[in-house]
Amino acid sequence: MTSHETWTLDLNAGPIFLQIGRNVRVLLARGELHPGEKLPSARDLAQRLGVNPNTVVHAYRELEAENVIETKRGLGTFVREDAPVTAMRKDLLYNAARAFAEEIGRLGVPRDEAVAILEEVLHAGETE
């Protein structure tokens, strides 16, 4: 596996094992992690993140149950060749959009104004 510097945790953002799973999904959605690619061992990732190896094992078990990764005895843990990358990407985008919609609702911003600002921000990102 290549060195992904995007393995990050926020100790105030909920269960660590869920954050590890989300990191894997985000890396896949971004194309920084690919089907067939080997993941770090639970011990190595735990050491890198400063967490208990059992936490990483828990995250890996959840991802395995979702058919995102698979463990090959004696070889390690790998992203499945048939990992649902497109569905994960759509799910991540949907969650981000839902959070944005909830925030504009709390602010009482009209939909057309919120969409215009989103388009402005997206356009600004294209020029950077």
N, C-alpha and C positions, 0 to 999 in steps of 0.2 A: 504494500500500500504506500502510496505517496504520502508525504508529510502534509496533513491538512491542519493548517494553523487555525482553522475555524472551529475546532473543538472548544466550545466555551460553555461555561456554566454561570448561572446567576443564583446564588444561594438563597435569594429571596423570591425566586420565580417558580416555586412549586417543586414537586419531587424531582430529585436528580435523575432517576432512571428515565423519567419522561423526557427530560431535557436532552439526555443522551440519544434517545430514540428520535427526537425531533432533529437533533444535529445530523443524524444519518439521513433522514428524509430530506433535509435542506441541502446537504452535500449532493445527494442524488439529483434533486430538482435543479440544482445549479450546474450539474454536469461535472462537478469536481470529484465525484465518486461514481464509479461505473459498474454495471452488472459484471459479475465475475471477479471483481477486485477484492483483494483480501483486506479485512479489517484488522486493526491492532488486537492483540490478545487482550482479554479482560484485565489481566494483571498490568500490561503495559499502558493501556488506556487509563486504568484507575490511578496508576502512578503519575501519569501526565496530568490528569485532572485533579489529583489530590483527594480521591474518594476511595471508599472501600471496594475491593474487587467484586464483592457480591452485588453491589449496586450496578456495576457494568454487566455482570452476568444476568441480572434481572432485566435490564434494558435489552440485552441481546435475546433473551427468551421471548420477550414481548415482540420484538421485530421478527423473530423466527415464526412465532404464531401468526403473524400478519403476512407471512411468505415474502418478506423483504430480504432476509438473510438466511444462510444455512451453515451449519457446522459440519465440517468434514473431518471425521475422527483422524487425529494424527497430523492433519494439515492446517487446521485453523478455521476461522469464521470468514465467510465470503458473502458478498452481495449475490443474491440469486440471479441467474441469467434472465429469468422471467419476472424480475422484481417489477411491481406495478408503478414504475416511475411516473408515467403520465398522470395516473390517478393521484399519486402523492403530490405532484406539483399542483394539480387542480385543487386538491384539498387545502394545501398551504395558501394558495391564492384566495380561495373562498374564505378561509379563516381571517386573512388579512383584510379582505373587503368587508366582512361582517364587523370586524373591530372598527374599521373606518366608519361604517354606517352607524354603529352604535354611538361613536364619538360625535358625529355630526348631529345625531338625534339629541344627545345630551346638550350640545351647544345651541340647538334650535336653529341650525343653519339650513336654509332652503336647499333642496336637492340640486337645483341648477347651479347654485353658487359653489356647492361642494364639488360637483363634477368639474366645473371650470377650474377650480383650484387644483384638483387632482390632475387634470390634463396639463396645467401649467407646470406642476412639479415633475410630471413624467417627461414633458418636453424639455425642461431644464436638465434633466438627467441624460437626455440624448446628446446634449451639446458638451457635456463634460468629458 
